[in-house]
Amino acid sequence: MCLASVDGGVRRGGDGLNIIPLDIGDMSLRAILSGVNDAIIIEEPVSIEYDVTRILSESQNRPVRFMNLNGYEAVGNLFSTRENMAAGLGIERDELMGKLLQANSHPRAPVEIKNPEFCDKVQDEFDLTQLPIPKFYPRDGGRYVTSGVAISEFEGKRNVSFHRLMLLDKNRFAIRLVPRHLYTMYRSSLAKGKDLPVAFCIGVQPSVLLAAATSTDYGQDEMEVASALRHACIGQPLEVAKIKSGLIVPAQAEYVLEGKLTAETVDEGPFVDITGTYDDRRVQPVFKVDRLYMRRNPLFHIVLPGGLEHYLLMGLPREPMIYRAVNQVVPRVHGVRLTEGGCCWLHGVVSITKNKEGDGVNAIMAAFTGHPSMKQVTIVDEDIDILDDRQVEWAVATRFQASRGLVTVHNAAGSSLDPSAHGTTSKVGIDATKPMGEKGFELASLS
């Protein structure tokens, strides 16, 4: 538990990102950023309204460090590419799928420590409006925390999940609470006449971010998934610490907002979601903050709504689920990718080796089962690089015929984030694999 007392210019690097090897014992957000050799550094003060969006949008493949955002340091675009995400985990890009599968299959208990650095400053009196919380777009309902990881416990079950927070005043947010696990805990707690204790952590390491974005069974502890992922990558479990409410939170968080989800509700939104379109205003619960914890000179993590980092944090944890589902019907699955053109959510590509004709179609149906929000999936052979959009399109152009390789599904449940869906959606599967035993489908080469 925290033992701390309660207190009342632009510099640009080159084109390529260079990650300096880190001490594997410290994979905190600030340590990861300190290892980035080519971050864009904004030294002059930046407005919390819109300027953050403009700057992050200009160079989405480059981390951006704001040295003076409302008087605080902040970072965005830190995990906007697979290479950066892998580097933050201490692994190579091609290891991501295997490590995520391992962590989901073999959860590991975290290790509790005393006196974490976020206890450097603990405040019962504070003003959240002074924090570097941006307003991203003109129609937004307000200023938003976009990287906050919610942690709560109810009747012996713990949940770790992403939820956006719209700033209301000096100690309250509106939370977008979709009907999943935290919502279930919240409604159950209210039914017993109690607010639900919750802590929101900002500026956490990538193992926690990815675990928080993973869909698990109710009652499975995502903190143990985060710990397993960290151990799979660097051989060390996740470190956690207990705050005053008794909740366990990641020990290397930059900020911790301790409070309760209350019975009070307010209008939340509009807000630009992953597709870059507005999510409408709706009535949502209020998160009241009782205590604010910060590291010394804390680093505020900003995820640009509808940006590449938003894509990757939402989409990457879904790829192992697709892999597992397809692997049950086609034993040789070489890779899965949710594509940036589909917001890393609605469109995907899967690489397989067929054992028999029909495996491509079976892979399509399994992929939709693995990620029900996906509305288009393309199946390709192992010789196609699924990270190369041009190669994938070439496979469709030269190996696909709609008369035998097109699968359509109508009136299916899809993603609420798809603005073209109205209650249900239509889904399309494209089997762009070579016919088995036939010639003429290979690229010419000199070897």
QUIZI-V665684 format. One record per residue. N is the residue number from 1. RES is the residue in three letters. PHI is phi in degrees with one decimal (999 if undefined). Layout:
[[N;RES;PHI] [N;RES;PHI]]
This chain:
[[1;MET;999] [2;CYS;-65.1] [3;LEU;-108.6] [4;ALA;-68.8] [5;SER;-79.0] [6;VAL;-90.8] [7;ASP;-102.5] [8;GLY;-59.9] [9;GLY;999] [10;VAL;-115.8] [11;ARG;-125.2] [12;ARG;-117.0] [13;GLY;-96.1] [14;GLY;-82.4] [15;ASP;-83.3] [16;GLY;-96.8] [17;LEU;-93.6] [18;ASN;-121.4] [19;ILE;-97.3] [20;ILE;-79.8] [21;PRO;-55.9] [22;LEU;-110.0] [23;ASP;-64.6] [24;ILE;-65.3] [25;GLY;-75.9] [26;ASP;-127.1] [27;MET;-110.7] [28;SER;-69.2] [29;LEU;-58.1] [30;ARG;-68.5] [31;ALA;-67.4] [32;ILE;-62.7] [33;LEU;-65.6] [34;SER;-65.8] [35;GLY;-88.4] [36;VAL;-87.8] [37;ASN;-86.2] [38;ASP;-127.0] [39;ALA;-69.8] [40;ILE;-82.2] [41;ILE;-111.3] [42;ILE;-103.0] [43;GLU;-89.0] [44;GLU;-80.2] [45;PRO;-58.9] [46;VAL;-122.1] [47;SER;-68.0] [48;ILE;-79.4] [49;GLU;-106.6] [50;TYR;75.8] [51;ASP;-61.7] [52;VAL;-59.6] [53;THR;-62.4] [54;ARG;-61.1] [55;ILE;-68.6] [56;LEU;-66.6] [57;SER;-67.8] [58;GLU;-69.3] [59;SER;-141.8] [60;GLN;-70.6] [61;ASN;-86.6] [62;ARG;-118.6] [63;PRO;-59.9] [64;VAL;-122.1] [65;ARG;-110.6] [66;PHE;-93.4] [67;MET;-85.7] [68;ASN;-147.3] [69;LEU;-110.0] [70;ASN;58.1] [71;GLY;90.6] [72;TYR;-123.8] [73;GLU;-86.9] [74;ALA;-148.0] [75;VAL;-141.0] [76;GLY;-137.8] [77;ASN;62.2] [78;LEU;-70.1] [79;PHE;-121.3] [80;SER;-93.3] [81;THR;-131.0] [82;ARG;-63.3] [83;GLU;-63.5] [84;ASN;-67.1] [85;MET;-63.1] [86;ALA;-62.5] [87;ALA;-61.9] [88;GLY;-64.9] [89;LEU;-88.9] [90;GLY;84.1] [91;ILE;-132.7] [92;GLU;-89.4] [93;ARG;-56.2] [94;ASP;-71.6] [95;GLU;-89.6] [96;LEU;-57.4] [97;MET;-60.1] [98;GLY;-62.6] [99;LYS;-68.1] [100;LEU;-66.3] [101;LEU;-62.1] [102;GLN;-63.0] [103;ALA;-66.5] [104;ASN;-67.8] [105;SER;-84.6] [106;HIS;-134.2] [107;PRO;-57.4] [108;ARG;-137.6] [109;ALA;-64.8] [110;PRO;-74.5] [111;VAL;-113.3] [112;GLU;-84.0] [113;ILE;-121.5] [114;LYS;-104.6] [115;ASN;52.3] [116;PRO;-66.1] [117;GLU;-68.7] [118;PHE;-70.6] [119;CYS;-87.2] [120;ASP;-57.6] [121;LYS;-141.1] [122;VAL;-120.3] [123;GLN;-128.5] [124;ASP;-92.1] [125;GLU;-114.9] [126;PHE;-161.1] [127;ASP;-135.6] [128;LEU;-63.1] [129;THR;-66.6] [130;GLN;-85.2] [131;LEU;-76.7] [132;PRO;-81.3] [133;ILE;-97.0] [134;PRO;-84.9] [135;LYS;-102.8] [136;PHE;-88.8] [137;TYR;-135.4] [138;PRO;-58.2] [139;ARG;-88.0] [140;ASP;-58.2] [141;GLY;-68.6] [142;GLY;172.0] [143;ARG;-84.1] [144;TYR;-126.3] [145;VAL;-87.8] [146;THR;-113.2] [147;SER;-112.4] [148;GLY;-71.9] [149;VAL;-103.7] [150;ALA;-86.2] [151;ILE;-128.9] [152;SER;-147.4] [153;GLU;-133.9] [154;PHE;-152.6] [155;GLU;50.0] [156;GLY;82.7] [157;LYS;-112.2] [158;ARG;-115.3] [159;ASN;-127.5] [160;VAL;-126.9] [161;SER;-157.3] [162;PHE;-84.5] [163;HIS;-151.5] [164;ARG;-75.7] [165;LEU;-127.5] [166;MET;-100.1] [167;LEU;-66.3] [168;LEU;-104.0] [169;ASP;-160.3] [170;LYS;-67.5] [171;ASN;-143.7] [172;ARG;-138.5] [173;PHE;-126.5] [174;ALA;-93.2] [175;ILE;-109.7] [176;ARG;-83.3] [177;LEU;-114.8] [178;VAL;-80.0] [179;PRO;-74.2] [180;ARG;-125.2] [181;HIS;-68.5] [182;LEU;-63.8] [183;TYR;-60.0] [184;THR;-61.5] [185;MET;-61.9] [186;TYR;-61.4] [187;ARG;-65.1] [188;SER;-67.5] [189;SER;-68.0] [190;LEU;-62.6] [191;ALA;-62.8] [192;LYS;-96.9] [193;GLY;78.3] [194;LYS;-128.2] [195;ASP;-69.5] [196;LEU;-100.3] [197;PRO;-63.6] [198;VAL;-141.7] [199;ALA;-121.2] [200;PHE;-104.8] [201;CYS;-109.2] [202;ILE;-122.2] [203;GLY;82.6] [204;VAL;-105.7] [205;GLN;-72.0] [206;PRO;-63.3] [207;SER;-62.3] [208;VAL;-73.5] [209;LEU;-58.6] [210;LEU;-69.7] [211;ALA;-64.9] [212;ALA;-66.1] [213;ALA;-92.3] [214;THR;-88.1] [215;SER;-85.9] [216;THR;-123.2] [217;ASP;-68.3] [218;TYR;-61.4] [219;GLY;102.2] [220;GLN;-74.8] [221;ASP;-88.7] [222;GLU;-64.9] [223;MET;-63.2] [224;GLU;-71.7] [225;VAL;-66.7] [226;ALA;-61.1] [227;SER;-65.5] [228;ALA;-65.6] [229;LEU;-66.1] [230;ARG;-62.1] [231;HIS;-67.2] [232;ALA;-63.6] [233;CYS;-87.6] [234;ILE;-127.4] [235;GLY;77.9] [236;GLN;-131.9] [237;PRO;-74.2] [238;LEU;-71.0] [239;GLU;-94.2] [240;VAL;-130.6] [241;ALA;-144.9] [242;LYS;-96.2] [243;ILE;-100.1] [244;LYS;-59.0] [245;SER;-71.3] [246;GLY;96.8] [247;LEU;-70.4] [248;ILE;-98.9] [249;VAL;-131.5] [250;PRO;-59.5] [251;ALA;-69.6] [252;GLN;-99.3] [253;ALA;-63.0] [254;GLU;-81.1] [255;TYR;-129.5] [256;VAL;-131.9] [257;LEU;-107.2] [258;GLU;-99.9] [259;GLY;-171.6] [260;LYS;-142.5] [261;LEU;-83.1] [262;THR;-105.2] [263;ALA;-75.7] [264;GLU;-66.6] [265;THR;-128.1] [266;VAL;-145.7] [267;ASP;-73.4] [268;GLU;-119.8] [269;GLY;94.3] [270;PRO;-65.3] [271;PHE;-151.9] [272;VAL;-79.9] [273;ASP;-97.2] [274;ILE;-61.5] [275;THR;-80.0] [276;GLY;81.6] [277;THR;-108.6] [278;TYR;-78.7] [279;ASP;-89.5] [280;ASP;-68.7] [281;ARG;-65.0] [282;ARG;-154.6] [283;VAL;-82.2] [284;GLN;-139.1] [285;PRO;-71.0] [286;VAL;-102.6] [287;PHE;-100.6] [288;LYS;-97.4] [289;VAL;-90.9] [290;ASP;-99.5] [291;ARG;-152.6] [292;LEU;-119.5] [293;TYR;-112.2] [294;MET;-144.2] [295;ARG;-70.2] [296;ARG;-65.3] [297;ASN;50.0] [298;PRO;-68.1] [299;LEU;-111.6] [300;PHE;-91.3] [301;HIS;-90.3] [302;ILE;-117.4] [303;VAL;-105.5] [304;LEU;-67.1] [305;PRO;-60.3] [306;GLY;73.8] [307;GLY;-96.8] [308;LEU;-63.5] [309;GLU;-67.0] [310;HIS;-59.4] [311;TYR;-54.5] [312;LEU;-68.0] [313;LEU;-65.8] [314;MET;-81.5] [315;GLY;-83.9] [316;LEU;-57.0] [317;PRO;-68.3] [318;ARG;-83.0] [319;GLU;-62.4] [320;PRO;-62.2] [321;MET;-67.8] [322;ILE;-65.5] [323;TYR;-56.0] [324;ARG;-62.9] [325;ALA;-66.8] [326;VAL;-69.5] [327;ASN;-64.1] [328;GLN;-75.3] [329;VAL;-113.4] [330;VAL;-132.3] [331;PRO;-61.7] [332;ARG;-106.0] [333;VAL;-110.4] [334;HIS;-100.0] [335;GLY;-179.0] [336;VAL;-135.8] [337;ARG;-142.6] [338;LEU;-89.2] [339;THR;-87.2] [340;GLU;-63.5] [341;GLY;-62.7] [342;GLY;-100.8] [343;CYS;64.4] [344;CYS;51.2] [345;TRP;-147.2] [346;LEU;-99.9] [347;HIS;-124.1] [348;GLY;-142.3] [349;VAL;-134.4] [350;VAL;-129.7] [351;SER;-104.8] [352;ILE;-137.4] [353;THR;-114.3] [354;LYS;-77.1] [355;ASN;-95.1] [356;LYS;-158.8] [357;GLU;-63.4] [358;GLY;100.8] [359;ASP;-63.7] [360;GLY;-62.8] [361;VAL;-68.0] [362;ASN;-61.2] [363;ALA;-64.0] [364;ILE;-59.5] [365;MET;-65.5] [366;ALA;-68.0] [367;ALA;-61.7] [368;PHE;-64.8] [369;THR;-69.0] [370;GLY;-68.1] [371;HIS;-142.4] [372;PRO;-62.4] [373;SER;-77.1] [374;MET;-71.4] [375;LYS;-115.5] [376;GLN;-145.5] [377;VAL;-135.4] [378;THR;-116.0] [379;ILE;-104.4] [380;VAL;-128.2] [381;ASP;-80.6] [382;GLU;-66.9] [383;ASP;-80.9] [384;ILE;-97.9] [385;ASP;-79.1] [386;ILE;-72.0] [387;LEU;-86.0] [388;ASP;-108.5] [389;ASP;-59.2] [390;ARG;-67.1] [391;GLN;-64.9] [392;VAL;-63.7] [393;GLU;-65.9] [394;TRP;-61.6] [395;ALA;-62.4] [396;VAL;-64.2] [397;ALA;-66.8] [398;THR;-108.9] [399;ARG;-123.5] [400;PHE;-110.9] [401;GLN;-130.0] [402;ALA;-61.3] [403;SER;-66.4] [404;ARG;-128.9] [405;GLY;-123.1] [406;LEU;-103.0] [407;VAL;-119.1] [408;THR;-123.6] [409;VAL;-130.4] [410;HIS;-113.8] [411;ASN;57.7] [412;ALA;-98.7] [413;ALA;-69.3] [414;GLY;-132.8] [415;SER;-97.7] [416;SER;-69.7] [417;LEU;-83.5] [418;ASP;-83.6] [419;PRO;-67.2] [420;SER;-86.1] [421;ALA;-83.8] [422;HIS;-128.5] [423;GLY;83.0] [424;THR;-125.7] [425;THR;-138.6] [426;SER;-102.1] [427;LYS;-121.4] [428;VAL;-127.6] [429;GLY;-115.4] [430;ILE;-121.3] [431;ASP;-90.0] [432;ALA;-104.3] [433;THR;-93.8] [434;LYS;-70.2] [435;PRO;-62.4] [436;MET;-68.6] [437;GLY;81.4] [438;GLU;-101.3] [439;LYS;-101.9] [440;GLY;96.9] [441;PHE;-112.7] [442;GLU;-99.1] [443;LEU;-69.2] [444;ALA;-67.1] [445;SER;-147.8] [446;LEU;-89.9] [447;SER;-94.7]]
